[in-house]
């Protein structure tokens, strides 16, 4: 997952949230379940038409009618966000309108260079403030959560409006809508795309305290999720039996999901998987006893929900002190959904100041530059595909049993390798994060990057041990480094941590190439987060090959296609549930956390029954489509994974049959395209716009071979 750091800033008490540290164990305190809205603001009063006309007339008189089109557009763009306390509109536009091409070029260059430095330095300060919250540096101190909630860039956009830098950009360069970009993308030059990205950062003017509340909600939700671990040796099966080894601490949801995937090769794997599914149900329905979260001193049977003190003989000698050893079965309350309401409150407060996208839903899809109806149609095309039943039939044949809800996370071709064997390899190779960093040149060379570029890339990526599951944190100015974070346990990096590290490495390589090796830094990055996820998936798919276990042959390729399809089908349901939950929130703005929990469970259940129960059973299943931690920490992010799978498959199909050198060359070429429109990027990279068609067609061929 790419860590999307915002240009927002919190205050310690914004959105009614606190971060607590108790005996070295992180616990994010819940917001009030009623989650009051952030302070309301009235939208700015429009300027009088006469004021706008006078400003245009002054510019026309000074520069002549040959500049009329640019004058009309520029003044209108400024006037839409100008406030009475910003001063004299005519005086400003008269001083700052650039009429001649050389003046426009100079202004563009100045803005591009200075904004790169501003964004980059703010990113570096933010990373420093969040260091002990994000990176495993030992037990967290109470102050770390407060420091991690500080974003010095909170008021940057506001300050750029106050100083009128934003208005200078809006006066001289075009501000486009998504409809404009979809219509005109084929005609844009690289310079025009850069101008589009310049003004797009100023299409809203959200007050600093509202931005602060949004950032606080994000930071506190991140802290809550980072501290949400379960000690699996103490999670008992339906029969009361311990099935998980001592010392296995899994974060929800990432590690729980990956543990479920890894247990297909285990003789007791089915019992383990059903236990994990029950754990997930308890988390999502908030019936999990709060005392067992991150606690290695209490045993818990999620089927009966009974909590008991762990016998002394079963305690981990090196386990940290837990917050409590009381065998209370009191539930967690609605902390999970309180965090969602905190996000919603901050989003609603911002809505009035985002006229082009006046809801968090609208801004999410506007940010992706793909309309919601198109994204939804892509997801439904996968969810309702007739290939699902055929793929499920093959899985049942391979497993020799009827499928169950746990098989949502089945991996074609991945079940034959015991995870313990892979853990032994990765722990030996990577006892520390530094060991993984030292191996980056070799990894990149094996991926096909030329030795010189591999060395350059490796030297420009910092590797940190993650407190959470892992993420990639980009650099935003040349001279800084992207950071790779993955979890490294006391015994070394297990296979889960390694798999995540290879994924994050894909992000980091893209982040370097799309910043350091791009023509305009205003175009740094990719069209949306789905694309960086797609590029990271390309790396992640090669993780076993990098351990000396390359897949080979037609059957391996067939299984790769089916695995890609099944993974896309899995995440599409969770993404659809999240989108529908946010529509419900906007329809029920006064909802409590308990009401949101009930609605989420109902939406997840209905989605499961429609798309999943026909092949996996478990009618009324509530947990698996609501467990993703992204819905708490980074709302409306999941649909990017669906797009990422589709985009990654298109890229893989484009790279099919090509050697490692060609893979690296094509990856690099695609990463250097920058933040243009998604379809424009994909057409240049593969020859076709974004679609699930390639995935569905290849899946049909793969199933037809059996």
Phi, psi and omega per residue, in radians:
X1 nan 2.337 3.032
X2 -1.437 2.303 3.063
X3 -1.381 1.999 -3.129
X4 -1.592 1.730 -3.125
X5 -1.521 2.278 -3.061
X6 -1.604 2.793 3.005
X7 -1.596 0.992 -3.138
X8 -2.244 2.900 -3.128
X9 -2.537 2.393 -3.082
X10 -1.634 2.899 2.823
X11 -2.014 2.820 -2.996
X12 -1.058 -0.595 -3.044
X13 -1.905 0.143 -3.105
X14 -1.043 2.496 3.137
X15 1.091 0.275 3.074
X16 1.241 0.455 -3.052
X17 -1.898 2.605 3.011
X18 -2.311 2.710 2.995
X19 -2.022 2.261 -3.078
X20 -2.042 2.627 2.988
X21 -2.217 2.165 -3.084
X22 -2.177 1.992 3.088
X23 0.905 0.708 3.067
X24 1.397 -0.010 3.136
X25 -1.887 2.169 -3.070
X26 -1.301 2.269 3.012
X27 -2.364 2.168 3.073
X28 -1.528 2.148 -3.125
X29 -1.240 2.481 -3.103
X30 -1.261 2.555 2.916
X31 -1.239 2.870 3.021
X32 -0.966 2.383 -3.079
X33 -1.157 -0.286 3.060
X34 -1.467 -0.273 3.035
X35 0.683 1.282 -3.127
X36 -1.078 2.623 -3.121
X37 -1.139 2.647 2.976
X38 -1.124 2.824 -3.088
X39 -0.941 2.369 3.135
X40 -1.367 2.635 3.031
X41 -2.337 2.461 3.053
X42 -1.412 2.501 3.078
X43 -1.076 2.610 -3.106
X44 -1.086 2.486 3.114
X45 -1.258 2.261 3.140
X46 -1.045 2.559 3.080
X47 -1.192 2.598 3.057
X48 -1.057 2.498 -3.135
X49 -1.016 -0.603 -3.120
X50 -1.145 -0.630 3.119
X51 -1.133 -0.744 3.137
X52 -1.160 -0.747 -3.140
X53 -1.100 -0.669 3.141
X54 -1.142 -0.680 3.123
X55 -1.134 -0.733 3.114
X56 -1.138 -0.732 -3.125
X57 -1.098 -0.683 3.134
X58 -1.098 -0.722 -3.141
X59 -1.231 -0.705 3.120
X60 -1.106 -0.691 3.125
X61 -1.117 -0.625 -3.066
X62 -1.418 -0.653 -2.977
X63 -1.981 -0.209 3.060
X64 1.617 2.807 -3.050
X65 -1.153 -0.336 3.133
X66 -1.123 -0.289 3.116
X67 -1.827 0.220 -2.998
X68 -1.054 -0.764 -3.079
X69 -1.061 -0.798 3.132
X70 -1.176 -0.650 3.129
X71 -1.128 -0.840 -3.141
X72 -1.010 -0.851 -3.105
X73 -1.115 -0.846 -3.053
X74 -1.123 -0.774 -3.132
X75 -1.153 -0.710 3.109
X76 -1.086 -0.703 3.139
X77 -1.134 -0.718 3.104
X78 -1.180 -0.810 -3.056
X79 -1.072 -0.539 -3.098
X80 -1.096 -0.440 -3.085
X81 -2.087 -0.001 -3.134
X82 -1.297 2.461 3.105
X83 -2.041 2.806 -3.071
X84 -1.035 -0.583 -3.120
X85 -1.437 0.067 3.061
X86 -1.386 -0.228 3.062
X87 1.873 -2.666 -3.032
X88 -1.497 1.908 -3.107
X89 -1.071 -0.785 -3.100
X90 -1.080 -0.777 3.139
X91 -1.074 -0.712 -3.119
X92 -1.140 -0.889 -3.063
X93 -1.169 -0.557 3.113
X94 -1.113 -0.693 -3.117
X95 -1.337 -0.585 -2.916
X96 -1.923 -0.001 3.064
X97 -1.291 2.199 3.112
X98 -1.702 1.957 -3.044
X99 -1.549 -0.756 -3.032
X100 -1.519 2.566 -3.135
X101 -0.931 -0.689 -3.132
X102 -1.127 -0.648 3.105
X103 -1.187 -0.685 3.106
X104 -1.104 -0.762 3.141
X105 -1.094 -0.729 -3.138
X106 -1.135 -0.755 3.116
X107 -1.083 -0.769 3.122
X108 -1.033 -0.819 -3.112
X109 -1.108 -0.740 3.133
X110 -1.069 -0.863 -3.103
X111 -1.103 -0.773 -3.129
X112 -1.052 -0.826 -3.097
X113 -1.154 -0.768 -3.060
X114 -1.296 -0.626 3.101
X115 -1.192 -0.587 3.046
X116 -1.050 -0.801 3.142
X117 -1.152 -0.743 -3.134
X118 -1.074 -0.881 -3.137
X119 -1.080 -0.741 -3.093
X120 -1.160 -0.762 -3.123
X121 -1.215 -0.653 3.058
X122 -1.093 -0.681 3.103
X123 -1.092 -0.726 -3.127
X124 -1.145 -0.717 3.117
X125 -1.152 -0.758 3.116
X126 -1.035 -0.773 3.128
X127 -1.059 -0.709 3.127
X128 -1.146 -0.716 -3.123
X129 -1.177 -0.536 -3.111
X130 -1.653 0.094 -2.985
X131 -0.938 -0.907 -3.060
X132 -1.356 -0.269 3.035
X133 -1.415 -0.621 -3.055
X134 -1.635 -0.585 -2.988
X135 -1.844 2.444 -3.141
X136 -1.273 1.737 3.140
X137 -2.089 0.297 -3.075
X138 1.880 -3.062 -3.111
X139 -0.979 2.419 3.125
X140 -1.308 2.499 3.020
X141 -1.619 2.701 3.135
X142 -0.971 -0.575 -3.091
X143 -1.249 -0.396 -3.068
X144 -1.097 -0.684 3.109
X145 -1.129 -0.681 3.119
X146 -1.184 -0.728 3.100
X147 -1.123 -0.702 -3.132
X148 -1.154 -0.369 3.121
X149 -1.473 -0.041 -3.131
X150 -1.613 2.158 3.057
X151 -2.131 1.880 -3.057
X152 -1.156 -0.209 -3.134
X153 -1.567 0.169 -3.056
X154 -0.883 -0.762 -3.013
X155 -1.846 0.246 -3.084
X156 -1.085 -0.888 -3.118
X157 -1.094 -0.725 3.084
X158 -1.045 -0.752 3.139
X159 -1.147 -0.605 3.116
X160 -1.180 -0.513 3.010
X161 -1.308 -0.772 -3.118
X162 -1.071 -0.718 3.120
X163 -1.338 -0.215 3.118
X164 1.345 0.187 2.990
X165 -1.028 -0.778 3.135
X166 -1.033 -0.713 -3.119
X167 -1.202 -0.572 3.082
X168 -1.106 -0.685 3.094
X169 -1.170 -0.809 -3.115
X170 -1.142 -0.542 3.137
X171 -1.201 -0.562 -2.942
X172 -1.950 -0.184 -3.103
X173 -2.324 2.631 -3.004
X174 -1.288 2.402 3.008
X175 -1.781 2.175 -3.043
X176 -2.003 2.685 2.987
X177 -1.606 2.922 3.073
X178 -1.057 -0.677 3.104
X179 -1.063 -0.709 3.088
X180 -1.037 -0.832 -3.067
X181 -1.167 -0.690 3.106
X182 -1.108 -0.635 -3.117
X183 -1.309 -0.698 -2.924
X184 -1.887 0.027 -3.002
X185 -0.919 -0.676 -3.070
X186 -1.151 -0.329 -3.090
X187 -1.664 -0.163 -3.048
X188 -1.335 2.407 2.947
X189 -1.463 3.001 3.095
X190 -1.077 -0.688 3.112
X191 -1.125 -0.730 3.125
X192 -1.116 -0.668 3.079
X193 -1.083 -0.709 3.120
X194 -1.105 -0.687 3.097
X195 -1.132 -0.677 3.087
X196 -1.040 -0.775 -3.127
X197 -1.205 -0.543 3.107
X198 -1.087 -0.910 -3.058
X199 -1.355 -0.427 -3.098
X200 -1.123 -0.479 3.113
X201 -1.222 -0.181 -3.131
X202 -2.035 0.447 -3.113
X203 -1.478 -0.081 3.029
X204 -2.343 2.798 3.125
X205 -2.391 1.398 -3.048
X206 -1.562 2.237 -3.137
X207 -1.017 2.624 -3.038
X208 -1.067 -0.646 -3.103
X209 -1.227 -0.523 3.077
X210 -1.262 -0.723 3.055
X211 -1.079 -0.643 3.141
X212 -1.114 -0.725 3.138
X213 -1.107 -0.683 3.117
X214 -1.124 -0.745 -3.140
X215 -1.185 -0.645 3.102
X216 -1.118 -0.738 3.114
X217 -1.059 -0.721 3.131
X218 -1.157 -0.806 -3.096
X219 -1.114 -0.723 -3.127
X220 -1.245 -0.635 3.065
X221 -1.161 -0.690 3.079
X222 -1.032 -0.764 -3.125
X223 -1.144 -0.698 3.108
X224 -1.045 -0.839 -3.111
X225 -1.180 -0.710 -3.113
X226 -1.078 -0.489 -3.134
X227 -1.679 0.140 -3.050
X228 -1.647 1.445 -3.117
X229 -2.026 2.658 3.043
X230 -2.214 2.330 3.105
X231 -1.565 1.846 -2.882
X232 -1.270 -0.394 3.067
X233 -1.077 -0.389 -3.072
X234 -1.775 0.083 3.056
X235 -1.733 2.030 -3.007
X236 -1.650 2.637 3.096
X237 -1.312 3.096 -3.115
X238 -1.027 -0.541 3.129
X239 -1.562 0.105 3.140
X240 1.454 0.110 -3.070
X241 -1.523 2.514 3.001
X242 -1.443 2.219 3.136
X243 -2.143 -0.164 -3.099
X244 -1.842 2.534 -3.070
X245 -1.240 2.730 3.082
X246 -1.087 2.449 3.079
X247 1.578 -0.098 -3.109
X248 -1.432 1.872 -3.141
X249 -1.936 2.102 -3.035
X250 -2.080 2.294 3.082
X251 -1.481 2.542 3.079
X252 -1.648 2.355 0.035
X253 -1.723 -0.294 -2.913
X254 -0.954 -0.974 -3.068
X255 -1.209 -0.619 3.077
X256 -1.041 -0.816 3.114
X257 -1.070 -0.803 -3.090
X258 -1.203 -0.571 3.061
X259 -1.130 -0.720 3.099
X260 -1.047 -0.807 3.124
X261 -1.022 -0.696 -3.009
X262 -1.299 -0.219 -2.985
X263 -1.597 0.099 3.096
X264 -1.136 -0.498 -3.123
X265 -1.536 -0.060 -3.087
X266 -1.550 2.359 3.112
X267 -0.979 -0.548 3.107
X268 -1.802 0.386 -3.034
X269 -1.057 -0.708 -3.093
X270 -1.107 -0.748 3.111
X271 -1.114 -0.692 3.092
X272 -1.094 -0.779 -3.096
X273 -1.109 -0.738 3.129
X274 -1.138 -0.580 3.078
X275 -1.143 -0.763 3.129
X276 -1.102 -0.726 3.102
X277 -1.038 -0.700 3.124
X278 -1.181 -0.670 3.057
X279 -1.027 -0.807 3.141
X280 -1.060 -0.704 3.103
X281 -1.052 -0.740 3.137
X282 -1.132 -0.639 3.135
X283 -1.158 -0.850 -3.046
X284 -1.217 -0.675 3.137
X285 -1.456 -0.037 3.140
X286 1.048 0.558 3.025
X287 -1.729 0.099 3.077
X288 -1.210 2.334 3.056
X289 -1.117 2.240 -3.069
X290 -1.092 -0.481 -3.078
X291 -1.177 -0.377 -3.052
X292 -1.594 -0.143 -3.123
X293 -1.224 2.112 3.128
X294 1.001 0.649 -3.069
X295 -2.192 1.914 3.129
X296 -1.576 0.303 -3.117
X297 -2.072 0.109 3.064
X298 -2.231 2.409 3.005
X299 -1.596 2.584 -3.090
X300 -2.506 2.263 3.022
X301 -1.821 1.843 -3.065
X302 -1.187 -0.309 3.127
X303 -1.306 -0.740 3.099
X304 -1.658 -0.273 -3.064
X305 1.127 0.424 3.123
X306 -1.524 2.425 3.132
X307 -2.032 2.324 3.102
X308 -2.388 2.756 3.089
X309 -1.248 2.335 3.140
X310 -1.162 2.279 3.054
X311 -1.014 2.554 -3.082
X312 -0.968 -0.616 -3.097
X313 -1.175 -0.346 -3.091
X314 -1.771 0.037 -3.140
X315 -1.320 2.460 3.004
X316 -1.330 2.246 -3.088
X317 -1.121 -0.579 -3.051
X318 -1.763 0.197 -3.115
X319 -1.207 2.447 3.105
X320 -1.218 2.785 3.080
X321 -1.084 2.368 3.086
X322 -1.593 2.913 -3.104
X323 -1.163 -0.490 -3.115
X324 -2.714 2.667 2.999
X325 -2.039 0.242 3.127
X326 -1.309 2.344 -3.119
X327 -1.424 0.681 -3.122
X328 -1.247 2.468 3.075
X329 -1.827 0.346 3.101
X330 -1.079 2.291 -3.041
X331 -1.290 2.926 -3.050
X332 -1.252 -0.062 -2.980
X333 1.171 -2.672 -3.039
X334 -1.985 0.777 -3.126
X335 -1.027 -0.815 -3.094
X336 -0.929 -0.830 -3.058
X337 -1.436 -0.359 2.983
X338 -1.097 -0.643 3.093
X339 -1.163 -0.672 3.094
X340 -1.096 -0.731 3.117
X341 -1.134 -0.565 3.082
X342 -1.136 -0.734 3.036
X343 -1.038 -0.777 -3.080
X344 -1.135 -0.733 3.117
X345 -1.052 -0.766 3.125
X346 -1.145 -0.687 -3.139
X347 -1.143 -0.754 -3.132
X348 -1.107 -0.662 3.128
X349 -1.123 -0.513 -3.138
X350 -1.454 -0.321 -2.992
X351 -0.997 -0.691 -3.086
X352 -1.180 -0.272 -3.073
X353 -1.872 0.283 3.115
X354 -2.277 1.237 -3.008
X355 -1.082 -0.481 -3.136
X356 -1.420 -0.285 3.122
X357 -2.652 1.348 -2.919
X358 -1.468 0.638 2.978
X359 -2.766 2.776 3.109
X360 -1.087 -0.631 3.064
X361 -1.064 -0.853 -3.129
X362 -1.082 -0.695 -3.127
X363 -1.210 -0.583 3.117
X364 -1.100 -0.792 -3.108
X365 -1.386 -0.537 3.022
X366 -1.129 -0.659 3.075
X367 -1.126 -0.640 3.096
X368 -1.340 -0.263 -3.089
X369 1.001 0.622 3.000
X370 -2.404 2.154 -3.094
X371 -1.037 2.582 -3.101
X372 -1.005 -0.721 -3.083
X373 -1.115 -0.577 3.110
X374 -1.259 -0.704 3.110
X375 -1.140 -0.757 3.129
X376 -1.080 -0.751 3.139
X377 -1.084 -0.680 3.104
X378 -1.096 -0.770 -3.127
X379 -1.130 -0.769 -3.117
X380 -1.156 -0.576 3.109
X381 -1.079 -0.556 3.085
X382 -1.405 -0.805 -3.099
X383 -1.049 -0.661 -3.054
X384 -1.722 0.148 -3.105
X385 -1.101 2.406 3.052
X386 -1.120 -0.261 3.120
X387 -1.195 -0.356 -3.117
X388 -1.051 -0.858 -3.114
X389 -1.090 -0.690 3.140
X390 -1.171 -0.724 3.110
X391 -1.138 -0.712 3.121
X392 -1.086 -0.690 3.113
X393 -1.066 -0.717 3.116
X394 -1.160 -0.696 3.118
X395 -1.069 -0.778 -3.138
X396 -1.061 -0.674 3.103
X397 -1.144 -0.713 -3.131
X398 -1.179 -0.632 -3.117
X399 -1.485 -0.390 -3.122
X400 1.264 0.537 -3.140
X401 -2.798 2.815 3.033
X402 -1.116 2.636 -3.139
X403 -1.382 2.716 3.070
X404 -2.315 3.062 -3.118
X405 -0.950 -0.579 -3.119
X406 -1.083 -0.397 -3.086
X407 -1.359 0.034 2.956
X408 -0.952 -0.520 -3.077
X409 -1.904 0.449 3.057
X410 -1.108 2.539 3.100
X411 -2.098 2.046 3.067
X412 -1.129 2.221 3.069
X413 1.382 -0.119 -3.083
X414 -1.767 -0.122 -3.004
X415 -1.421 -0.256 -3.025
X416 -1.447 -0.134 -3.102
X417 -1.829 1.924 3.127
X418 -1.038 2.330 -3.098
X419 -1.106 -0.578 -3.129
X420 -1.040 -0.625 3.122
X421 -1.162 -0.736 3.105
X422 -1.196 -0.667 3.090
X423 -1.012 -0.734 -3.122
X424 -1.086 -0.688 -3.139
X425 -1.159 -0.872 -3.049
X426 -1.219 -0.639 3.113
X427 -1.147 -0.630 3.111
X428 -1.193 -0.765 -3.106
X429 -1.244 -0.658 -2.964
X430 -2.231 1.275 3.094
X431 -1.173 -0.378 -3.134
X432 -2.455 2.908 3.046
X433 -1.092 -0.604 3.136
X434 -1.099 -0.596 3.123
X435 -1.159 -0.674 3.079
X436 -1.146 -0.727 3.107
X437 -1.039 -0.709 -3.119
X438 -1.159 -0.435 -3.107
X439 -1.573 -0.050 -3.089
X440 -1.017 -0.743 3.128
X441 -1.015 -0.734 3.131
X442 -1.138 -0.783 -3.140
X443 -1.030 -0.808 -3.097
X444 -1.182 -0.640 3.068
X445 -1.110 -0.738 3.140
X446 -1.175 -0.450 3.064
X447 -1.341 -0.138 3.051
X448 1.912 0.007 3.128
X449 -1.332 2.401 3.130
X450 -1.029 2.581 -3.060
X451 -0.884 -0.759 -3.112
X452 -1.132 -0.779 3.127
X453 -1.189 -0.671 3.099
X454 -1.035 -0.751 3.123
X455 -1.135 -0.743 3.122
X456 -1.087 -0.818 3.134
X457 -1.052 -0.828 -3.106
X458 -1.055 -0.668 -3.112
X459 -1.303 -0.210 -3.133
X460 -1.903 0.330 3.095
X461 -2.230 2.144 3.083
X462 -1.666 2.398 -3.119
X463 -1.979 2.201 -3.114
X464 -2.198 2.523 3.017
X465 -1.284 2.221 -3.013
X466 -1.558 2.473 3.010
X467 -1.300 -0.595 3.078
X468 -1.650 -2.746 -3.089
X469 -1.242 -0.531 -3.137
X470 2.375 2.674 3.076
X471 -2.898 2.965 3.025
X472 -1.967 2.307 3.107
X473 -2.012 2.028 -3.013
X474 -1.258 2.836 2.869
X475 -1.671 2.635 -3.127
X476 -2.117 0.084 3.006
X477 -2.529 2.559 3.088
X478 -1.181 2.280 -3.013
X479 2.042 -0.376 3.058
X480 -1.754 2.962 -3.099
X481 -2.066 2.435 2.905
X482 -1.205 2.601 -3.100
X483 -1.996 2.332 3.068
X484 -1.806 2.155 3.105
X485 -2.070 2.286 2.999
X486 -2.562 2.772 -3.049
X487 -1.386 2.303 3.090
X488 -2.210 1.902 -3.124
X489 -1.339 3.063 -3.065
X490 -1.026 -0.590 -3.124
X491 -1.538 0.089 -3.121
X492 2.012 3.117 -3.099
X493 -1.370 2.003 3.103
X494 -1.357 3.089 -3.057
X495 -1.094 -0.651 3.108
X496 -1.031 -0.811 3.128
X497 -1.104 -0.665 3.122
X498 -1.157 -0.792 3.141
X499 -1.028 -0.749 3.092
X500 -1.143 -0.693 -3.127
X501 -1.071 -0.718 3.129
X502 -1.161 -0.680 3.061
X503 -1.047 -0.860 -3.122
X504 -1.131 -0.536 3.080
X505 -1.078 -0.655 3.061
X506 -1.038 -0.748 3.052
X507 -1.014 -0.842 -3.033
X508 -1.127 -0.694 3.110
X509 -1.129 -0.770 3.062
X510 -1.047 -0.752 -3.098
X511 -1.087 -0.666 3.099
X512 -1.188 -0.891 -3.049
X513 -1.117 -0.642 -3.071
X514 -1.476 0.017 3.036
X515 -1.987 -0.938 -3.037
X516 -1.362 -0.439 -3.009
X517 -2.148 0.752 3.141
X518 -2.146 2.692 -3.046
X519 -1.276 -0.648 3.130
X520 -2.235 2.121 -3.124
X521 -1.175 -0.316 3.006
X522 -1.121 -0.315 3.099
X523 -1.740 0.165 -3.119
X524 -0.998 2.480 3.132
X525 1.778 -2.693 -3.117
X526 -2.296 3.009 -3.049
X527 -0.995 -0.723 3.099
X528 -2.770 3.081 -3.041
X529 -1.129 -0.425 3.098
X530 -1.062 -0.593 -3.093
X531 -1.258 -0.715 3.098
X532 -1.203 -0.560 3.030
X533 -1.128 -0.710 3.140
X534 -1.074 -0.798 3.138
X535 -1.144 -0.620 3.087
X536 -1.183 -0.630 3.086
X537 -1.055 -0.616 3.132
X538 -1.052 -0.706 3.071
X539 -1.200 -0.839 -3.054
X540 -1.022 -0.620 -3.136
X541 -1.137 -0.255 -3.100
X542 -1.849 0.249 -3.031
X543 -1.147 -0.690 -3.141
X544 -1.201 -0.659 3.092
X545 -1.045 -0.634 3.131
X546 -1.241 -0.265 3.033
X547 -1.671 0.150 -3.141
X548 1.486 0.352 3.141
X549 -2.167 1.113 -3.088
X550 -1.234 2.435 3.011
X551 -1.309 2.607 -3.100
X552 -2.584 2.654 2.988
X553 1.570 2.919 -3.080
X554 -1.134 -0.644 -3.119
X555 -1.151 -0.698 3.104
X556 -1.097 -0.681 3.117
X557 -1.174 -0.693 3.110
X558 -1.070 -0.758 3.136
X559 -1.172 -0.594 3.104
X560 -1.072 -0.747 3.131
X561 -1.109 -0.794 -3.133
X562 -1.130 -0.663 3.118
X563 -1.121 -0.732 3.125
X564 -1.084 -0.764 3.132
X565 -1.108 -0.806 -3.097
X566 -1.127 -0.699 3.107
X567 -1.119 -0.681 3.134
X568 -1.181 -0.735 3.090
X569 -1.050 -0.715 -3.139
X570 -1.079 -0.928 -3.017
X571 -1.297 -0.413 -3.130
X572 -1.079 -0.657 3.138
X573 -1.162 -0.754 3.114
X574 -1.106 -0.702 3.122
X575 -1.133 -0.715 3.134
X576 -1.142 -0.704 3.088
X577 -1.051 -0.796 -3.109
X578 -1.083 -0.766 3.121
X579 -1.059 -0.768 -3.137
X580 -1.177 -0.595 3.073
X581 -1.092 -0.732 -3.136
X582 -1.230 -0.567 2.995
X583 -1.104 -0.716 3.103
X584 -1.072 -0.728 3.127
X585 -1.027 -0.788 3.140
X586 -1.194 -0.458 3.068
X587 -1.406 -0.319 -3.106
X588 -2.311 1.159 -3.000
X589 -1.148 -0.310 3.136
X590 -1.695 0.248 -3.045
X591 -1.112 2.559 3.004
X592 -1.535 2.970 3.109
X593 -1.093 -0.667 3.122
X594 -1.128 -0.730 3.106
X595 -1.151 -0.655 3.085
X596 -1.132 -0.720 3.094
X597 -1.016 -0.836 -3.124
X598 -1.091 -0.712 3.138
X599 -1.160 -0.738 3.130
X600 -1.066 -0.792 3.128
X601 -1.088 -0.729 -3.131
X602 -1.141 -0.748 3.128
X603 -1.146 -0.755 3.124
X604 -1.098 -0.717 -3.129
X605 -1.128 -0.777 -3.128
X606 -1.122 -0.706 3.127
X607 -1.159 -0.722 3.104
X608 -1.060 -0.837 -3.070
X609 -1.116 -0.561 -3.111
X610 -1.345 -0.774 -2.984
X611 -1.896 -0.443 -2.972
X612 -1.945 -0.693 -3.111
X613 -1.003 -0.611 -3.138
X614 -1.040 -0.421 -3.134
X615 -2.007 -0.430 -3.101
X616 -1.937 -0.141 -3.101
X617 1.272 -2.759 3.122
X618 1.178 0.717 -3.117
X619 -0.933 2.306 -3.083
X620 1.543 0.110 3.123
X621 -1.007 2.352 -3.024
X622 -2.015 -0.293 -2.876
X623 -1.676 -0.723 -2.881
X624 -1.193 -0.480 3.133
X625 -1.597 0.003 3.135
X626 -2.120 0.109 -2.987
X627 -1.494 -0.318 -2.999
X628 -1.062 2.240 -3.120
X629 -1.156 -0.403 3.122
X630 -0.996 -0.597 -3.090
X631 -1.135 -0.348 3.120
X632 -1.684 -0.787 -3.036
X633 -1.550 -0.598 -3.068
X634 -2.415 1.232 -3.028
X635 -0.979 2.518 3.135
X636 1.079 0.652 3.034
X637 -1.750 -0.487 -2.941
X638 -1.061 -0.608 -3.110
X639 -1.083 -0.402 3.077
X640 -1.146 -0.530 3.076
X641 -1.175 -0.680 3.100
X642 -1.085 -0.864 3.075
X643 -1.029 -0.692 -3.135
X644 -1.063 -0.744 3.096
X645 -1.081 -0.794 -3.138
X646 -1.110 -0.766 -3.138
X647 -1.161 -0.748 3.119
X648 -1.050 -0.686 -3.131
X649 -1.180 -0.711 3.075
X650 -1.032 -0.730 3.122
X651 -1.159 -0.735 3.114
X652 -1.078 -0.747 3.103
X653 -1.066 -0.682 3.099
X654 -1.124 -0.564 -3.096
X655 -1.639 -0.012 -3.067
X656 -0.993 2.317 3.090
X657 1.421 -0.041 -3.125
X658 -1.611 2.616 -3.100
X659 -1.363 3.077 -3.064
X660 -1.063 -0.664 -3.127
X661 -1.085 -0.730 3.119
X662 -1.190 -0.676 3.083
X663 -0.975 -0.879 -3.110
X664 -1.107 -0.696 -3.131
X665 -1.139 -0.758 -3.134
X666 -1.226 -0.668 3.054
X667 -1.018 -0.815 -3.111
X668 -1.127 -0.734 -3.141
X669 -1.085 -0.755 -3.128
X670 -1.142 -0.759 -3.101
X671 -1.107 -0.521 -3.107
X672 -1.417 -0.049 3.125
X673 -1.229 -0.526 3.045
X674 1.418 -2.936 -2.975
X675 -1.525 1.162 3.019
X676 -1.679 -3.076 -3.141
X677 -1.097 2.492 -3.097
X678 -0.893 -0.850 -3.121
X679 -1.163 -0.625 3.099
X680 -1.096 -0.784 3.119
X681 -1.034 -0.828 -3.062
X682 -1.206 -0.645 3.105
X683 -1.098 -0.753 3.117
X684 -1.187 -0.583 -3.091
X685 -1.404 -0.669 -3.006
X686 -2.261 -0.244 -3.115
X687 1.675 -0.017 -3.119
X688 -2.495 2.645 3.111
X689 -1.242 2.987 -3.128
X690 -1.095 2.301 -3.098
X691 -2.911 2.736 2.989
X692 -1.611 0.041 -3.052
X693 -1.049 -0.750 -3.126
X694 -1.093 -0.741 3.131
X695 -1.105 -0.800 -3.107
X696 -1.176 -0.693 3.126
X697 -1.137 -0.771 -3.140
X698 -1.161 -0.629 3.102
X699 -1.114 -0.732 3.087
X700 -1.047 -0.739 3.117
X701 -1.130 -0.725 -3.116
X702 -1.123 -0.688 3.132
X703 -1.282 -0.522 3.134
X704 -1.243 -0.264 -3.123
X705 -1.399 -0.264 -3.103
X706 -1.422 nan nan
